[in-house]
Amino acid sequence: MPVREYACSRFLQKALHVSHPTILLTGAGGQVGSALVPLLAPLGPLVALDRRALDLTDAPAVQAALRQHRPQLVINAAAYTAVDRAETDASTAFAVNAQAPEVMAQVCGELGAALIHYSTDYVFAGSKPTPYLETDPTGPLGVYGRSKLAGEQALLHSATPSLIFRTSWVFSRHGHNFLNTMLRLGQERPQLGVVDDQWGAPTWAGSIAQATLAIVQQASAGPTPKRSLAEFMQSHRGLYHMTNQGATTWFGFAQAIFERYPQCTARLQAIPTRDYPTPVQRPANSRLSNERLAQVFGIRLAHWQQALQECLDQPPTIPL
Ligand SMILES: NC(=O)c1ccc[n+]([C@@H]2O[C@H](COP(=O)([O-])OP(=O)(O)OC[C@H]3O[C@@H](n4cnc5c(N)ncnc54)[C@H](OP(=O)(O)O)[C@@H]3O)[C@@H](O)[C@H]2O)c1
């Protein structure tokens, strides 16, 4: 049962004053993908594909899926996100993060469809002292960042209308992420050292999904959905930074988690990056300015602490 197709009620479409483009979502089993499914389902026909239904390393399968379902909008929430593993598996990382988005853009071009894609703070080196702008020079520190940057560039060089949302430090109750790791280790260990010299904005997958929904609603609010959506995407195409507001370190994030989850009794200790070596260096500064997103779409995501609370208030999601 890997493919999920959702129909929407015409009553709900009318009530919401939105049109109903067919949307094809990849990575429907991931953090952002699984948060998007229930939000997109009421908008119209939704083809939600997880990795079992569509493997992005299989370019002909990607082409075939898009040609079969003929969506007006593709949302690519799939990605190879194993940052350290990518160092020894570069061909898979590039196949998923760079070549697959390029293939999607080509087929979207044939179909007159638009594309929404996500990218990462790891396209930057992290040496800038202030929040990164979309126009700042990139300088990825590892294979994952380079593969995501190549995916961005493939879309930016394509004629297909696409929006690319760069985000950072994604968390949810679903899957592998810092929040779930802290919730587990905080109950298992007496003491936990957490890095306190890397800065960024923890971003809830639910916030990314809500912001994406709001933009899809803006794009599809018109009398002729296909034309208005493609035109909207064309006139707004490009890169946007999309994170929860505020910034902290991994240590600060861990403290906020433990404050809200009393079962986590481990004593937290702030440590420098050099005491937690990883195969790939992480950017010291991952902060992304969200001003362009606010100016163009009128959207500002919640503060990360508010988003954390909202996330913890929800039960853990069940994987697809
Ligand atoms: N996670 C972060 O901290 C973070 C930070 C900055 C930006 N981003 C970006 O945000 C977007 C959403 O990430 P996320 O946090 O939702 O990541 P995630 O939870 O790792 O989800 C990614 C999804 O992609 C799927 N996937 C991996 N390889 C695939 C393949 N070959 N074919 C099809 N699907 C495949 C994964 O499937 P499996 O579960 O089966 O592996 C997973 O369901 C991505 O573009 C990512 O680069 C994430």
The ligand as an SDF file (V2000), in Angstrom:
LIG
                    3D

 48 52  0  0  0  0  0  0  0  0999 V2000
   16.5270   16.8830    8.4050 N   0  0  0  0  0  0  0  0  0  0  0  0
   17.1410   18.0480    8.5170 C   0  0  0  0  0  0  0  0  0  0  0  0
   17.6610   18.3920    9.5800 O   0  0  0  0  0  0  0  0  0  0  0  0
   17.1900   18.9980    7.3520 C   0  0  0  0  0  0  0  0  0  0  0  0
   17.8980   20.1880    7.4970 C   0  0  0  0  0  0  0  0  0  0  0  0
   17.9420   21.0760    6.4380 C   0  0  0  0  0  0  0  0  0  0  0  0
   17.2670   20.7750    5.2650 C   0  0  0  0  0  0  0  0  0  0  0  0
   16.6130   19.6020    5.1440 N   0  0  0  0  0  0  0  0  0  0  0  0
   15.9380   19.3200    3.8700 C   0  0  0  0  0  0  0  0  0  0  0  0
   14.5510   19.2770    4.1200 O   0  0  0  0  0  0  0  0  0  0  0  0
   13.9300   18.3610    3.2130 C   0  0  0  0  0  0  0  0  0  0  0  0
   13.0680   17.3830    4.0050 C   0  0  0  0  0  0  0  0  0  0  0  0
   13.9330   16.6400    4.8560 O   0  0  0  0  0  0  0  0  0  0  0  0
   13.3830   15.7830    6.0710 P   0  0  0  0  0  0  0  0  0  0  0  0
   13.9160   16.3980    7.3070 O   0  0  0  0  0  0  0  0  0  0  0  0
   11.9360   15.5410    5.9310 O   0  0  0  0  0  0  0  0  0  0  0  0
   14.2300   14.4640    5.7960 O   0  0  0  0  0  0  0  0  0  0  0  0
   13.8700   12.9590    6.1500 P   0  0  0  0  0  0  0  0  0  0  0  0
   13.0020   12.8690    7.3510 O   0  0  0  0  0  0  0  0  0  0  0  0
   15.1810   12.2400    6.0990 O   0  0  0  0  0  0  0  0  0  0  0  0
   12.9780   12.5380    4.9080 O   0  0  0  0  0  0  0  0  0  0  0  0
   13.5390   12.3360    3.6510 C   0  0  0  0  0  0  0  0  0  0  0  0
   12.7150   11.2740    2.9770 C   0  0  0  0  0  0  0  0  0  0  0  0
   13.3420   10.9950    1.7240 O   0  0  0  0  0  0  0  0  0  0  0  0
   13.3090    9.6060    1.5570 C   0  0  0  0  0  0  0  0  0  0  0  0
   14.3510    9.1140    0.6530 N   0  0  0  0  0  0  0  0  0  0  0  0
   15.6580    8.9220    0.8780 C   0  0  0  0  0  0  0  0  0  0  0  0
   16.2260    8.3480   -0.1680 N   0  0  0  0  0  0  0  0  0  0  0  0
   15.2430    8.1760   -1.0850 C   0  0  0  0  0  0  0  0  0  0  0  0
   15.1890    7.6270   -2.3790 C   0  0  0  0  0  0  0  0  0  0  0  0
   16.2750    7.0760   -2.9530 N   0  0  0  0  0  0  0  0  0  0  0  0
   14.0070    7.6130   -3.0200 N   0  0  0  0  0  0  0  0  0  0  0  0
   12.9060    8.1080   -2.4560 C   0  0  0  0  0  0  0  0  0  0  0  0
   12.8790    8.6390   -1.2350 N   0  0  0  0  0  0  0  0  0  0  0  0
   14.0420    8.6740   -0.5640 C   0  0  0  0  0  0  0  0  0  0  0  0
   13.5230    9.0160    2.9260 C   0  0  0  0  0  0  0  0  0  0  0  0
   13.0490    7.7080    2.9250 O   0  0  0  0  0  0  0  0  0  0  0  0
   13.5210    6.6650    4.0540 P   0  0  0  0  0  0  0  0  0  0  0  0
   12.8910    7.1630    5.3040 O   0  0  0  0  0  0  0  0  0  0  0  0
   12.9940    5.3750    3.5680 O   0  0  0  0  0  0  0  0  0  0  0  0
   15.0110    6.7550    4.0890 O   0  0  0  0  0  0  0  0  0  0  0  0
   12.6970    9.9500    3.7810 C   0  0  0  0  0  0  0  0  0  0  0  0
   11.3660    9.4970    3.8950 O   0  0  0  0  0  0  0  0  0  0  0  0
   15.0590   17.7150    2.4320 C   0  0  0  0  0  0  0  0  0  0  0  0
   15.2140   18.3750    1.2020 O   0  0  0  0  0  0  0  0  0  0  0  0
   16.2860   17.9700    3.2820 C   0  0  0  0  0  0  0  0  0  0  0  0
   17.4710   18.0010    2.5210 O   0  0  0  0  0  0  0  0  0  0  0  0
   16.5250   18.7080    6.1780 C   0  0  0  0  0  0  0  0  0  0  0  0
  1  2  1  0
  2  3  2  0
  2  4  1  0
  4  5  1  0
  4 48  2  0
  5  6  2  0
  6  7  1  0
  7  8  2  0
  8  9  1  0
  8 48  1  0
  9 10  1  0
  9 46  1  0
 10 11  1  0
 11 12  1  0
 11 44  1  0
 12 13  1  0
 13 14  1  0
 14 15  2  0
 14 16  1  0
 14 17  1  0
 17 18  1  0
 18 19  2  0
 18 20  1  0
 18 21  1  0
 21 22  1  0
 22 23  1  0
 23 24  1  0
 23 42  1  0
 24 25  1  0
 25 26  1  0
 25 36  1  0
 26 27  1  0
 26 35  1  0
 27 28  2  0
 28 29  1  0
 29 30  1  0
 29 35  2  0
 30 31  1  0
 30 32  2  0
 32 33  1  0
 33 34  2  0
 34 35  1  0
 36 37  1  0
 36 42  1  0
 37 38  1  0
 38 39  2  0
 38 40  1  0
 38 41  1  0
 42 43  1  0
 44 45  1  0
 44 46  1  0
 46 47  1  0
M  CHG  2   8   1  16  -1
M  END
$$$$
